[in-house]
């Protein structure tokens, strides 16, 4: 049987077999896919084809999922272009300004090819070798950028959800060890854990609640704090909630500061939160998935002053660092915090390897198998350069301020965040004298029609029960002229839908 397998010649050489056929297939495959992608971008500057969900689903159901004898890559690529690529959301379009969903940098896309081809697994050194040290150096650089000391450490993650979970996991276990001398890894949560509480603003990311549920504390463990007029956590309200918790004999152990809320891009008062956390013995986790990119800004870096006082930080690179999904990092001010998630397996990361100087990054991660995503960021920083990163980020923040001012002056519109901190603008078409019910309906219809027509993709959200539109201006290729055209289109659509409803 082994001899037969060794003599087998595949009809198609699907691997790098160190032979001419394998190498040719690789280079030919790249050319075929490159052609399909460049054709798509040359022919499409709109954010979406406009097809409805059921139309796309019906079309995709026509495709077979596999073949018995194999098909040519040319044929499969043609199907891919027709059924998948052409109906994808075009995040590179300057009018794709809905979610925190960024265009990608070309060096990062090139890095993706290297990452996938080399297929390094970042759990153990003997599966990643050089990749381990690239990630370690980038983590050191990030820790320096946020202002952490040389005691700090971190790990690349899939993004904000995982990073926020890790911050609250370490916070919970550190509290249990400090207060009750209980090793949660070994003995589980004590009965008193039902009293544990996490504080965050009412605008904090949903993953704070999700993490509390997954950590066995329940969503009821999350105490939301009211925000001020700028949609930032109110320190007065935080202190009031802490007093209530004390009266109820409950045990706050962590406070989450949001550095860039999803809707408004608002940044909680980091210095005041740090002081409150220190005074009350709380772990301070800063969710800077969105706003963490301000470490590279020239004009707006002071917005995140105080982030260096955090115990842990979430940073996403698939937002304002313009990296392909997924790519994020979790940082801690004290590397000893990672002791709460360390496990040693003889076949993977035996303890003696550490003693001999072999670095196994799985010791700092809740993932085992993990991609070499650090390479994307490294190549981007090298090729694009820090100056250009600063220019791109600052441009989008300045643009948001211009856009907010322009919409605020426009007749029939209202803006919720007239002075955006980052680059999100929340507004709505708001004709005078119309009921909230009608205005909500009009804004829903406008958002759907813009997407269906393919002219623009804006997000919609709710605030105080009312429907608003949102522009998330991540793309440095978006110009004020694009926004002016969208506003004109919204006005036309609004008038049309208003007449239809009346």
N, C-alpha and C positions, 0 to 999 in steps of 0.2 A: 504493500500500500504506500509506504513512504517513498519507494523508488518511483512509483507511478506519479505521485504528487510532484516529486522533484523534476520529472520530465514534462510536466504539464506546461503548455504554452497558452496563455490567455489570448482569446480573440482580440481583446482590448487590453492594453497594458495600463492598469489603473494606478500603479504605484511608481515611486522613484526606484526602479530596479537596477540602477546603475548601468542601464543600457540605453541605446539610442532611441528605442521605441518609447520608453518611459519619459525621457527628457523631451522628445518631440511632442508627445501628448500634452505635457505640461505647458510648453510654450504655445502650442496651438490652442489649448483651452483658454489661456489668458487672452489671446488675441480675439477669440470668438466672443467671450464675455465682455471684454473691453469695448468691442464694436457695438454690442447691443446696448450697453450703458451709455456710451457717448452719443449714440443715435437718440436715445430717450431724452438726454439733457439738451441736445441741440434742438429737438422738436418741441420740447415742453418747458415753458417757463412759468406755467401755472402750478398751483399747489396740488391740484387734484383733477382727475378726469371727469368727475361729476356723477359717476355711476352710483346708484343706490345699493345698500348692502345686499338685498336679495338678488339683484342683478349680478353682482360679482360672485356671490355664492353659487348661483345657478351655472354661471360660466365655468367656474373652477371645478364643479362636479362633472364636467365633461372630460376633464383630464384624467388619464390613468395614473395610478400611483407608482407603477413599476412596469417592467417588461421582462419577458422570459429570456430572450437572447441578447437584449441590450439594444439601444438605439444610438444613433450618431449624436454627438454633442451639438452639432449644428442644428439638428432637428429639435432637440430638447431646448436649446437656447432660443429658437424661434418661438416655441410654445411659451417659454418663460417670459419673453418680451411681450407677447400678445396678451397673456392671461394674468401675469403677475406684475411685471415691471411697469407696464403702461397704466395700471390702475393703482399704483402705490402712491402714498403721500410723498410729495416731492419737497423734502425738508430744505432743499437748496433754493427753492423759489423765494424771492424777496417778499412775496405776499403770503407766505406760510408763516403766520405769526400768532398761532393759537396757543399751543402748550410750550412747556419747557423742553423743547425738542429741537435740537440745534442742527445746522448744517455741519458737515464734517470736513476737517482739514485734509488736504491731499496727502501730506506726509503720514498722517495717522491711518489713512486708508491703505497706503503702501505698507505700513507696519502690520496691518491686519493680515496681509498676505504672508508676511514673514512669520507672524504668530501662528497662523493656521498651518503653514507648511512645516515649520520646525516642531510644532505640537508639543511644546514643553509643558510639563505639569508642575505647578509651583508648590506642591505640598512638600516634597523632599528634595534635598540638594542633588541627589543622584538621578533625579528626573528633570532637573532644570539647570544645573551648573551655573553658567554665566548669567542666566536670567535672574537667579536668586540675588546676585550682587547688584545688578541694575536696579531691581526693585528696592533693595535695601538703601542704595544711594539716593534714589528718588524720595523715599520716605524720609530720610535724614534732611534732604533739601526742603521738603514740605514742612517738616517740623520747625526748621529754621525760619521759613517764610511766615508761619503763623506766630512766631515769637516764643516757641517752646524752648526749654533748656536742653542740655545734652542728655538729660535723663529720659527724654521723650522717645516714643517709638510709634509704629503704626503698621498697617497692612493694607494692600489693595483689596477692594471689595467690588461686588456687583453694582453697588450704588447706595442711595440713601436709606432704603428699607433695611438692608443688611447692616449698614453702619449704625443706624439709630438703635436697632435691636442689640447690637454688640455693646453700645454705650450703656444702655439700661441693664443689660445682663451683668456687666462688670460692676455697675453701680449697686445693683441688688446684692450681688455676692460679696462685694467689699463691705457693705453695711452689715450683712449677716455675720461676717467674720469679726468685724470691729465691735459690734454691739453684743452679739450673743456667742462669739467664738465658735461659730458653726461653719463647717466646710460644706457648702451646698452641693458641690460636686459629689462628695462621698455620702452625705447623709440626707440630702433633700432639704426642703424648706421646713423651718420650724412652724409650730402652730401659730405663733405670733405674727407670721408673715401676712396673715389676712388683714393686718392693720397697716401694712406698708402702703405708702402713697407717693405718686409722682405728680409734680406740678408743671404745667405748661400753659401757654396762652390759648385762648379759644381759637386762634388762627393757626395753631401748630399743625404740623403734618399729621395725617391720619395714622401714620405708622407708630406714633407714640401709643395710641390706644391698642393698635394691633400687637405691638411688642408686649404691652402689659398683659394682654390675653395669652400670648404664647409663653410668657414667663411664669404662668400659673398664678398671676395676681388678679386677673380679671380686669375688664375695661373700667369697672367701678373704682379701680385703684388710681385712675387718672383724674386729677382735679384741674379743671380748666379755669384759667384766670382771665378776667375781662381785659379787653384791649382799650387803649386810649384813642383819641381822635385820629391818630396817625396809624392805627391798626397795629400798634406795638403793645407788648405786655405791659400792664400798668403795675408799677412797683407798689403803689398804695394798695391795690387790690391783692397783690401777692402777699403783702404783710397781713392783710385782713384774713386771707385764707389760711395762712400759717397759724394765726391766733385761733381760728375756728378748729383747725385740726388738733391743736394742743388741747383745747377744751373738750374735744371728743375723744381724747386719749388715742389718737391715730398717729402714725409714724411716717412723716415725710422723709424720704431718703434721697430724692433726686429732683432737680429742676431742669427742664429743657428750655434753652433759649433758641429762638428761631432767627437765623441770620438770612433772611430772605423768604418771606412767606409765599406760598404758592400763588395766591391771587394778586397780592399787592406788592410783593417784593420788600415788605417792611422788615426792619431789623430791630429786634428787641434791645433794650438798653443794657449792653453787656457789662459795663462797669458796675452799675447798680445791682444787677443780678448776681455778679460775682461776690459783691459785698454781702448780699443777703444769703447766698449759699454758704459763704464762710462763717457767717454769724450763726447760722442754723444747722451747721454740720451736714450740708447737702452736697451731693455730687452734682457738678455743673456740666451738663452735656450741651454742646452747641451744635445744633443742626444747621450747618452752613452748606448744605447740598447745593443751594442756589447761590448764596452770597459769598461763598468761600473764594470764588474767583477774584474777589476784590484784592486779594493778596498781590495780584499782578497789576492792579490799577495804579495810575499816577494821580488821577484827579479825585478818586473816591475811596482810596484805601483807608482813610480815617473813619469811614462808616463802620468798619469792623474793629476799631480800637477796643481792646478789652478781651478779644478772643483768646489772647495768650494766657488768660487767667482760667480757662476751662480745664476740666479734668479730662474731657474727651471731646473730639470734634468729628463731624461728618463733612466730607467734601466730595462733590460729584464732579467728574471731568466730562461727562456727556451732556453738560449744559453749557456754561460759559467758557469752558476750556476747549470746546468744539471737537470732542473725541467721539468716535463711533460707540454706540451702545454695545456692551455696558462697560463702564469704567468709573470707579470711585475709590475713595480711601477712608479709612478710619484711623484716627490719631489719638494717642493718649499722652498725657503730660508725664506719666511715670510708667516706664516699661514694665515694672513689677506688677502692674494691673493685669497683665496677660496671664498671670499664674492661675487665674480663675477659669481659664478655658483650656489649659494644657492637658493633653493626654499623650501617653507614649505607647506606641505599638512596636513590637519587636521587628516586624517585617518592614516598617516604614521609617520611624523616627526614634529609635532606641535612645535611652538617656545617655548612654556612653558616647554616642556620636556628638552630642552637645559638648561633653567634657573634652572631646578631642578636637573641637573647633569646627565641626561640620554644621552648617546652618540649615535647619528644616523650618520653613516658614509656616507649615501647618500648625506649629506651636502657638501661633498668634492668630489663627483663623478659625472660624466656625465651619468653613468649607474645607474639604480635603482636596479633591481635584480642582484646580483653579488655573485660569488662563494667564499668559504672560502679558497682561494688559498694560503693565508699566512701560512696555516698549513703545506703545502708541504715544504716550505722553512724552517720553524721552525724545523720540524722533521729532515731535511737534515743537518742543522747546528748542531743539537744536536747529531745525530748518527754518521755522517761522521766526524764532527769536523773541526775547522778552519784550523788546520795544514794540514790536508789532502786536503782540498779545495785549499790551497795555492800550495801544491805539484802538484796537478792535473793541475791547471791553468798554473803554471810556466813550467811544463814539456811540455805542448803543444806549448808554445811560444818558448822555446828552440828548440823543434823539428822543428818548422817552419824555424828557422834560419839555422839549419843543412840541411833541405831539400832544401831551396833556394840556399845554397852554393853548394850542390851536383848537383842540376839540372843545375846551372849556369856553372859548370865545364864540364858537359856532352856534348859530341859532338852532334850537330844537335838540340840543345835546346837553348831557350833564356828565361830569367826571367825578368819580369817587375819590381817587387819590390825585389831587391837583399838583402835588409835589412828589412824584415817585422817587423812592430812594434808589432802586435799581432800574430795571428797564421794562416793567410791566405797567400797563395803563388800563384801568377798569372804568368803563363808561357805558352810556346807553343812549340810544335814540329816544328822546323824551319830549315829544310835542306838547306844547302848553295846553292845559285844560283837559287832558285825557286821563282816564282812570288808570290806576296801577294795573288792573287786570288787562286792559287793552294794550298798555305799553309793554307789559311782559310778553304778551302774545306777539306783538310787532317785532320785538327784539329776537325772539325765538325764530320767527319766520325769516328775518333778515339774515341771521347766522346760517340757517339751513340753505337759503337761496344762494348766498355767496359761495358756500361749499359746493352745492349742486352745480352751479354754473362754472365752477373751477376758477373763478376770478380772484378769490381770497379765502384763506382759512383763518377765521377768528374763533377763539374759544368763547363759550358762554358759561356764566357762573351765577350764583345767587348770593345776595347780601341783604340781610334783614328781610328775607322772604321775597325780594324782588330780583328779576332777571337782569343781568348786565352782560355786556360784551367785554372781551379782554384781548388786548394786544400784548403779546410777549415778544419783545423786540430783541431777540438774541442775534439775529443775522446782521452782520456788518454791511451786507450788500443791500439791505433795505434802506431806501432813501425817503426823504420827506415827501417827494412827489408821489411815491407809491401810496403813502398814507393819505395824502390829499385826494387821490383818485378813489380810494376805498371810502373815505368819508362822503364824497359826492355820491358814490354808488349807494351807500347806506341811506342817504337822504332821499334818493329817487325811489329805492325799494320801500322805504318807510312810508312815503306818501302814497305809493301804489297800494300797499297792503292796508293802509289806513282807510283808503277809499273803499276797498273791497269789504272790509269789516263793518264799515258804517253803512 
